[in-house]
Amino acid sequence: MTSFLTQAEFSQYLSIPIIAALIGWSTNWLALKMTFYPLEFWGKRPIWGWQGIIPSKARKMASISVDSTITKIGTVQEIFQQIDPKVLAAHIIESLTPRVEEYVDDMMLREYPTFWENLPASARNMVYERVRKSIPQVVDKLVDDISENIEDLLDIKGMVIEQLVSDKRLLNRIFLECGEVEFRFIINSGLYFGFLFGLIQMAAWYFYQGWWVLPLFGLLVGYATNWIALNVIFRPLREKKVGPFRLQGLFLKRQQAVAESFCHIVTHEVLTVENIINSILHGPKSERAQNMVRKHAKPMVDEAAGMAKAFTQMAFGPTGFATLKNKVGEKAIDLSRNSFNSPVFEKDRARAVEKIMVERMVALSSEEFQDLLRPCFQEDEIKLILVGAFLGLVAGIGQLVFVFGNTSLF
């Protein structure tokens, strides 16, 4: 090896750290893409193809996410109390009252059209008025009953998991938005660390030009840049002072901002009032909840009949009158399901739940908090690192052959 390099040789050597930087950047970028995409399996099962690690293990990832966050920052009872049963009842009453005539006519004309059409207008108006007056009491009692038994009626973990499993894009968003800064760092750090490794690689190549040097360093760059980036994000867990510097994992430093981002998504798109009510009425424990709705709705028939109850029973017969009560119960279940399509109400309640969840999440220990993002890297992490190492190896071979014209490997 001569002491002086020609301009062509200098350019070749200069290309080593630049290519190493590109290897680090591209392998980190690819590792992140492979973590989240594609949403569905692409290729030919079981070996030839790929599905993003998060989407491919959506149920497990959703379960880990719930266990490491929601179950630690709020019980079912606390979340429901933040929604505020009184405000919930008031909203239901406000939604139902203006449309009493429509609801009563719809049910009666569908089930008992002849009776209802032949009933004098004054009698129908009396029914409307009695139903309208009975709604507040019925709703208040129903909401109180649900509130007292909410732990037995609502499986929040199951509800959240099912929603995230069915919507992999939303599951991805939770990780991507919470870790946006860290993911950007991972990609960019590949450039910086790759360049530094490239300088070492350049020095090694200057003193020893064995055919294996460039491929080996390419492999190491692809492997190490990913590994270093992950450790910088999550380590050290607690702040450590080293001279004038205070060191802590980048993700852990942003606990306040991450908590706000996570809780906003969860409260506005997952733990919404509509989703909670739908889960109560149609989840694994829905039979008990539906029976509660029927129990509280049926007395409205007696109230609506009023002094004409005996006449009504005579007109319908014992079986028909009982059937009418059952129909009212079913109608009440349908209305309960469809009473929460108000964006303003949803946002207001979401903000109330979000506030307490953020406070609780900020108070989590570093060990607990890292579990929000760490699982998305721990799952098949070695695969991503090995893919980076393989691509680095290929790039190193490319350098050897196309930049330095060495074909001794072949």
Secondary structure as a PSIPRED ss2 file (coil, helix, strand):
# PSIPRED VFORMAT (PSIPRED V4.0)

   1 M C   1.000  0.000  0.000
   2 T C   1.000  0.000  0.000
   3 S C   1.000  0.000  0.000
   4 F C   1.000  0.000  0.000
   5 L C   1.000  0.000  0.000
   6 T C   1.000  0.000  0.000
   7 Q H   0.000  1.000  0.000
   8 A H   0.000  1.000  0.000
   9 E H   0.000  1.000  0.000
  10 F H   0.000  1.000  0.000
  11 S H   0.000  1.000  0.000
  12 Q H   0.000  1.000  0.000
  13 Y H   0.000  1.000  0.000
  14 L H   0.000  1.000  0.000
  15 S H   0.000  1.000  0.000
  16 I H   0.000  1.000  0.000
  17 P H   0.000  1.000  0.000
  18 I H   0.000  1.000  0.000
  19 I H   0.000  1.000  0.000
  20 A H   0.000  1.000  0.000
  21 A H   0.000  1.000  0.000
  22 L H   0.000  1.000  0.000
  23 I H   0.000  1.000  0.000
  24 G H   0.000  1.000  0.000
  25 W H   0.000  1.000  0.000
  26 S H   0.000  1.000  0.000
  27 T H   0.000  1.000  0.000
  28 N H   0.000  1.000  0.000
  29 W H   0.000  1.000  0.000
  30 L H   0.000  1.000  0.000
  31 A H   0.000  1.000  0.000
  32 L H   0.000  1.000  0.000
  33 K H   0.000  1.000  0.000
  34 M H   0.000  1.000  0.000
  35 T H   0.000  1.000  0.000
  36 F H   0.000  1.000  0.000
  37 Y C   1.000  0.000  0.000
  38 P C   1.000  0.000  0.000
  39 L C   1.000  0.000  0.000
  40 E C   1.000  0.000  0.000
  41 F C   1.000  0.000  0.000
  42 W E   0.000  0.000  1.000
  43 G E   0.000  0.000  1.000
  44 K E   0.000  0.000  1.000
  45 R C   1.000  0.000  0.000
  46 P C   1.000  0.000  0.000
  47 I C   1.000  0.000  0.000
  48 W E   0.000  0.000  1.000
  49 G E   0.000  0.000  1.000
  50 W E   0.000  0.000  1.000
  51 Q C   1.000  0.000  0.000
  52 G C   1.000  0.000  0.000
  53 I H   0.000  1.000  0.000
  54 I H   0.000  1.000  0.000
  55 P H   0.000  1.000  0.000
  56 S H   0.000  1.000  0.000
  57 K C   1.000  0.000  0.000
  58 A H   0.000  1.000  0.000
  59 R H   0.000  1.000  0.000
  60 K H   0.000  1.000  0.000
  61 M H   0.000  1.000  0.000
  62 A H   0.000  1.000  0.000
  63 S H   0.000  1.000  0.000
  64 I H   0.000  1.000  0.000
  65 S H   0.000  1.000  0.000
  66 V H   0.000  1.000  0.000
  67 D H   0.000  1.000  0.000
  68 S H   0.000  1.000  0.000
  69 T C   1.000  0.000  0.000
  70 I H   0.000  1.000  0.000
  71 T H   0.000  1.000  0.000
  72 K H   0.000  1.000  0.000
  73 I H   0.000  1.000  0.000
  74 G C   1.000  0.000  0.000
  75 T C   1.000  0.000  0.000
  76 V H   0.000  1.000  0.000
  77 Q H   0.000  1.000  0.000
  78 E H   0.000  1.000  0.000
  79 I H   0.000  1.000  0.000
  80 F H   0.000  1.000  0.000
  81 Q H   0.000  1.000  0.000
  82 Q H   0.000  1.000  0.000
  83 I H   0.000  1.000  0.000
  84 D C   1.000  0.000  0.000
  85 P H   0.000  1.000  0.000
  86 K H   0.000  1.000  0.000
  87 V H   0.000  1.000  0.000
  88 L H   0.000  1.000  0.000
  89 A H   0.000  1.000  0.000
  90 A H   0.000  1.000  0.000
  91 H H   0.000  1.000  0.000
  92 I H   0.000  1.000  0.000
  93 I H   0.000  1.000  0.000
  94 E H   0.000  1.000  0.000
  95 S H   0.000  1.000  0.000
  96 L H   0.000  1.000  0.000
  97 T H   0.000  1.000  0.000
  98 P H   0.000  1.000  0.000
  99 R H   0.000  1.000  0.000
 100 V H   0.000  1.000  0.000
 101 E H   0.000  1.000  0.000
 102 E H   0.000  1.000  0.000
 103 Y H   0.000  1.000  0.000
 104 V H   0.000  1.000  0.000
 105 D H   0.000  1.000  0.000
 106 D H   0.000  1.000  0.000
 107 M H   0.000  1.000  0.000
 108 M H   0.000  1.000  0.000
 109 L H   0.000  1.000  0.000
 110 R H   0.000  1.000  0.000
 111 E H   0.000  1.000  0.000
 112 Y C   1.000  0.000  0.000
 113 P H   0.000  1.000  0.000
 114 T H   0.000  1.000  0.000
 115 F H   0.000  1.000  0.000
 116 W H   0.000  1.000  0.000
 117 E H   0.000  1.000  0.000
 118 N H   0.000  1.000  0.000
 119 L C   1.000  0.000  0.000
 120 P C   1.000  0.000  0.000
 121 A H   0.000  1.000  0.000
 122 S H   0.000  1.000  0.000
 123 A H   0.000  1.000  0.000
 124 R H   0.000  1.000  0.000
 125 N H   0.000  1.000  0.000
 126 M H   0.000  1.000  0.000
 127 V H   0.000  1.000  0.000
 128 Y H   0.000  1.000  0.000
 129 E H   0.000  1.000  0.000
 130 R H   0.000  1.000  0.000
 131 V H   0.000  1.000  0.000
 132 R H   0.000  1.000  0.000
 133 K H   0.000  1.000  0.000
 134 S H   0.000  1.000  0.000
 135 I H   0.000  1.000  0.000
 136 P H   0.000  1.000  0.000
 137 Q H   0.000  1.000  0.000
 138 V H   0.000  1.000  0.000
 139 V H   0.000  1.000  0.000
 140 D H   0.000  1.000  0.000
 141 K H   0.000  1.000  0.000
 142 L H   0.000  1.000  0.000
 143 V H   0.000  1.000  0.000
 144 D H   0.000  1.000  0.000
 145 D H   0.000  1.000  0.000
 146 I H   0.000  1.000  0.000
 147 S H   0.000  1.000  0.000
 148 E H   0.000  1.000  0.000
 149 N C   1.000  0.000  0.000
 150 I H   0.000  1.000  0.000
 151 E H   0.000  1.000  0.000
 152 D H   0.000  1.000  0.000
 153 L H   0.000  1.000  0.000
 154 L C   1.000  0.000  0.000
 155 D C   1.000  0.000  0.000
 156 I H   0.000  1.000  0.000
 157 K H   0.000  1.000  0.000
 158 G H   0.000  1.000  0.000
 159 M H   0.000  1.000  0.000
 160 V H   0.000  1.000  0.000
 161 I H   0.000  1.000  0.000
 162 E H   0.000  1.000  0.000
 163 Q H   0.000  1.000  0.000
 164 L H   0.000  1.000  0.000
 165 V H   0.000  1.000  0.000
 166 S H   0.000  1.000  0.000
 167 D C   1.000  0.000  0.000
 168 K H   0.000  1.000  0.000
 169 R H   0.000  1.000  0.000
 170 L H   0.000  1.000  0.000
 171 L H   0.000  1.000  0.000
 172 N H   0.000  1.000  0.000
 173 R H   0.000  1.000  0.000
 174 I H   0.000  1.000  0.000
 175 F H   0.000  1.000  0.000
 176 L H   0.000  1.000  0.000
 177 E H   0.000  1.000  0.000
 178 C H   0.000  1.000  0.000
 179 G C   1.000  0.000  0.000
 180 E H   0.000  1.000  0.000
 181 V H   0.000  1.000  0.000
 182 E H   0.000  1.000  0.000
 183 F H   0.000  1.000  0.000
 184 R H   0.000  1.000  0.000
 185 F H   0.000  1.000  0.000
 186 I H   0.000  1.000  0.000
 187 I H   0.000  1.000  0.000
 188 N H   0.000  1.000  0.000
 189 S H   0.000  1.000  0.000
 190 G H   0.000  1.000  0.000
 191 L H   0.000  1.000  0.000
 192 Y H   0.000  1.000  0.000
 193 F H   0.000  1.000  0.000
 194 G H   0.000  1.000  0.000
 195 F H   0.000  1.000  0.000
 196 L H   0.000  1.000  0.000
 197 F H   0.000  1.000  0.000
 198 G H   0.000  1.000  0.000
 199 L H   0.000  1.000  0.000
 200 I H   0.000  1.000  0.000
 201 Q H   0.000  1.000  0.000
 202 M H   0.000  1.000  0.000
 203 A H   0.000  1.000  0.000
 204 A H   0.000  1.000  0.000
 205 W H   0.000  1.000  0.000
 206 Y H   0.000  1.000  0.000
 207 F H   0.000  1.000  0.000
 208 Y C   1.000  0.000  0.000
 209 Q C   1.000  0.000  0.000
 210 G C   1.000  0.000  0.000
 211 W C   1.000  0.000  0.000
 212 W C   1.000  0.000  0.000
 213 V H   0.000  1.000  0.000
 214 L H   0.000  1.000  0.000
 215 P H   0.000  1.000  0.000
 216 L H   0.000  1.000  0.000
 217 F H   0.000  1.000  0.000
 218 G H   0.000  1.000  0.000
 219 L H   0.000  1.000  0.000
 220 L H   0.000  1.000  0.000
 221 V H   0.000  1.000  0.000
 222 G H   0.000  1.000  0.000
 223 Y H   0.000  1.000  0.000
 224 A H   0.000  1.000  0.000
 225 T H   0.000  1.000  0.000
 226 N H   0.000  1.000  0.000
 227 W H   0.000  1.000  0.000
 228 I H   0.000  1.000  0.000
 229 A H   0.000  1.000  0.000
 230 L H   0.000  1.000  0.000
 231 N H   0.000  1.000  0.000
 232 V H   0.000  1.000  0.000
 233 I H   0.000  1.000  0.000
 234 F H   0.000  1.000  0.000
 235 R C   1.000  0.000  0.000
 236 P C   1.000  0.000  0.000
 237 L C   1.000  0.000  0.000
 238 R C   1.000  0.000  0.000
 239 E C   1.000  0.000  0.000
 240 K E   0.000  0.000  1.000
 241 K E   0.000  0.000  1.000
 242 V E   0.000  0.000  1.000
 243 G C   1.000  0.000  0.000
 244 P C   1.000  0.000  0.000
 245 F E   0.000  0.000  1.000
 246 R E   0.000  0.000  1.000
 247 L E   0.000  0.000  1.000
 248 Q C   1.000  0.000  0.000
 249 G C   1.000  0.000  0.000
 250 L H   0.000  1.000  0.000
 251 F H   0.000  1.000  0.000
 252 L H   0.000  1.000  0.000
 253 K H   0.000  1.000  0.000
 254 R C   1.000  0.000  0.000
 255 Q H   0.000  1.000  0.000
 256 Q H   0.000  1.000  0.000
 257 A H   0.000  1.000  0.000
 258 V H   0.000  1.000  0.000
 259 A H   0.000  1.000  0.000
 260 E H   0.000  1.000  0.000
 261 S H   0.000  1.000  0.000
 262 F H   0.000  1.000  0.000
 263 C H   0.000  1.000  0.000
 264 H H   0.000  1.000  0.000
 265 I H   0.000  1.000  0.000
 266 V H   0.000  1.000  0.000
 267 T H   0.000  1.000  0.000
 268 H H   0.000  1.000  0.000
 269 E H   0.000  1.000  0.000
 270 V H   0.000  1.000  0.000
 271 L C   1.000  0.000  0.000
 272 T C   1.000  0.000  0.000
 273 V H   0.000  1.000  0.000
 274 E H   0.000  1.000  0.000
 275 N H   0.000  1.000  0.000
 276 I H   0.000  1.000  0.000
 277 I H   0.000  1.000  0.000
 278 N H   0.000  1.000  0.000
 279 S H   0.000  1.000  0.000
 280 I H   0.000  1.000  0.000
 281 L H   0.000  1.000  0.000
 282 H H   0.000  1.000  0.000
 283 G C   1.000  0.000  0.000
 284 P C   1.000  0.000  0.000
 285 K C   1.000  0.000  0.000
 286 S H   0.000  1.000  0.000
 287 E H   0.000  1.000  0.000
 288 R H   0.000  1.000  0.000
 289 A H   0.000  1.000  0.000
 290 Q H   0.000  1.000  0.000
 291 N H   0.000  1.000  0.000
 292 M H   0.000  1.000  0.000
 293 V H   0.000  1.000  0.000
 294 R H   0.000  1.000  0.000
 295 K H   0.000  1.000  0.000
 296 H H   0.000  1.000  0.000
 297 A H   0.000  1.000  0.000
 298 K C   1.000  0.000  0.000
 299 P H   0.000  1.000  0.000
 300 M H   0.000  1.000  0.000
 301 V H   0.000  1.000  0.000
 302 D H   0.000  1.000  0.000
 303 E H   0.000  1.000  0.000
 304 A H   0.000  1.000  0.000
 305 A H   0.000  1.000  0.000
 306 G H   0.000  1.000  0.000
 307 M H   0.000  1.000  0.000
 308 A H   0.000  1.000  0.000
 309 K H   0.000  1.000  0.000
 310 A H   0.000  1.000  0.000
 311 F H   0.000  1.000  0.000
 312 T H   0.000  1.000  0.000
 313 Q H   0.000  1.000  0.000
 314 M H   0.000  1.000  0.000
 315 A H   0.000  1.000  0.000
 316 F H   0.000  1.000  0.000
 317 G H   0.000  1.000  0.000
 318 P H   0.000  1.000  0.000
 319 T H   0.000  1.000  0.000
 320 G H   0.000  1.000  0.000
 321 F H   0.000  1.000  0.000
 322 A H   0.000  1.000  0.000
 323 T H   0.000  1.000  0.000
 324 L H   0.000  1.000  0.000
 325 K H   0.000  1.000  0.000
 326 N H   0.000  1.000  0.000
 327 K H   0.000  1.000  0.000
 328 V H   0.000  1.000  0.000
 329 G H   0.000  1.000  0.000
 330 E H   0.000  1.000  0.000
 331 K H   0.000  1.000  0.000
 332 A H   0.000  1.000  0.000
 333 I H   0.000  1.000  0.000
 334 D H   0.000  1.000  0.000
 335 L H   0.000  1.000  0.000
 336 S H   0.000  1.000  0.000
 337 R H   0.000  1.000  0.000
 338 N C   1.000  0.000  0.000
 339 S C   1.000  0.000  0.000
 340 F C   1.000  0.000  0.000
 341 N C   1.000  0.000  0.000
 342 S C   1.000  0.000  0.000
 343 P H   0.000  1.000  0.000
 344 V H   0.000  1.000  0.000
 345 F H   0.000  1.000  0.000
 346 E H   0.000  1.000  0.000
 347 K H   0.000  1.000  0.000
 348 D H   0.000  1.000  0.000
 349 R H   0.000  1.000  0.000
 350 A H   0.000  1.000  0.000
 351 R H   0.000  1.000  0.000
 352 A H   0.000  1.000  0.000
 353 V H   0.000  1.000  0.000
 354 E H   0.000  1.000  0.000
 355 K H   0.000  1.000  0.000
 356 I H   0.000  1.000  0.000
 357 M H   0.000  1.000  0.000
 358 V H   0.000  1.000  0.000
 359 E H   0.000  1.000  0.000
 360 R H   0.000  1.000  0.000
 361 M H   0.000  1.000  0.000
 362 V H   0.000  1.000  0.000
 363 A C   1.000  0.000  0.000
 364 L C   1.000  0.000  0.000
 365 S C   1.000  0.000  0.000
 366 S H   0.000  1.000  0.000
 367 E H   0.000  1.000  0.000
 368 E H   0.000  1.000  0.000
 369 F H   0.000  1.000  0.000
 370 Q H   0.000  1.000  0.000
 371 D C   1.000  0.000  0.000
 372 L C   1.000  0.000  0.000
 373 L C   1.000  0.000  0.000
 374 R C   1.000  0.000  0.000
 375 P H   0.000  1.000  0.000
 376 C H   0.000  1.000  0.000
 377 F H   0.000  1.000  0.000
 378 Q H   0.000  1.000  0.000
 379 E C   1.000  0.000  0.000
 380 D C   1.000  0.000  0.000
 381 E H   0.000  1.000  0.000
 382 I H   0.000  1.000  0.000
 383 K H   0.000  1.000  0.000
 384 L H   0.000  1.000  0.000
 385 I H   0.000  1.000  0.000
 386 L H   0.000  1.000  0.000
 387 V H   0.000  1.000  0.000
 388 G H   0.000  1.000  0.000
 389 A H   0.000  1.000  0.000
 390 F H   0.000  1.000  0.000
 391 L H   0.000  1.000  0.000
 392 G H   0.000  1.000  0.000
 393 L H   0.000  1.000  0.000
 394 V H   0.000  1.000  0.000
 395 A H   0.000  1.000  0.000
 396 G H   0.000  1.000  0.000
 397 I H   0.000  1.000  0.000
 398 G H   0.000  1.000  0.000
 399 Q H   0.000  1.000  0.000
 400 L H   0.000  1.000  0.000
 401 V H   0.000  1.000  0.000
 402 F H   0.000  1.000  0.000
 403 V H   0.000  1.000  0.000
 404 F C   1.000  0.000  0.000
 405 G C   1.000  0.000  0.000
 406 N C   1.000  0.000  0.000
 407 T C   1.000  0.000  0.000
 408 S C   1.000  0.000  0.000
 409 L C   1.000  0.000  0.000
 410 F C   1.000  0.000  0.000
